[in-house]
Amino acid sequence: MIRLVSALMIYMLTASCAITAQDKKGTDIQLENERFKKMIDRTIDFSVPVISVEELHGHMDEYVILDAREREEYNVSHIPKALYVGYEEPEIGMIKSLDKNKKLVFYCSIGYRSEKIAEQAKALGFSEVYNLYGSIFEWANKGYELETTSNEKTKKIHGYNWLWGRWIDNDAYEKVYK
C-alpha cells in the first residue's frame, strides 16, 4: 500500500511539473530529438509564448525576426532577414523603434536568451511577442536556410560551445565555435 501511495505521489508530482510546449495556435510542438525537447523545456520558463520553426518558416513575412545571440554568432549565420539585437548588451533602442503592432519573434541558440530579451520587448508594450521554440538549432535541424551578413546562403552555424552544439543534429551544417 505504501508503495502504491508513493508511486501515485511521484506520478502526480512529475505530471504537474511537465510542461508541454504549444505554439500560438495551441498545437503541441514536437521535435524529432526528444532529449533536445526535454532540455529546452527544462531551460526556458515559457514566460513568452513560443512559436514553432515550421510556423515561422511558413509565415516569415508576417514577423519581424530578431536574433538575441552575440554578434560573433550572428555573423557566422542567422535566419534570413533576422535583425541583430544581441543579449549581453541588447540593442533596446532598436527594439523600441519597431512598430508596436508588428509580430516579433526572438531566437538565440535554443531559446533561453531570446526568451529573456522577448520579456523586455513585452515590457516595452509590444502586443505580439514570441520565442522561437528550439531557436536556430532547431531551424538548422529542420534544414531551413541560413544566411551570412552579406545575405549569402551558408551551411555554417555557430554552436555556442561544444556542449550546446551537440543539439545540432543535421550533419549538413558545419558547427563553428569561434
Secondary structure, DSSP 8 states (H G I E B T S, - for coil): -HHHHHHHHHHHHHHHH----B-TTS-B---S-HHHHHHHHHH----S-EE-HHHHHHTGGGEEEEE-S-HHHHHH-BSTT-EE--SSS--HHHHHTS-TTSEEEEE-SSSHHHHHHHHHHHHTT-SEEEEETTHHHHHHHTT--EE-TTS-EE-EEE-SSHHHHTT---TTSEEE--
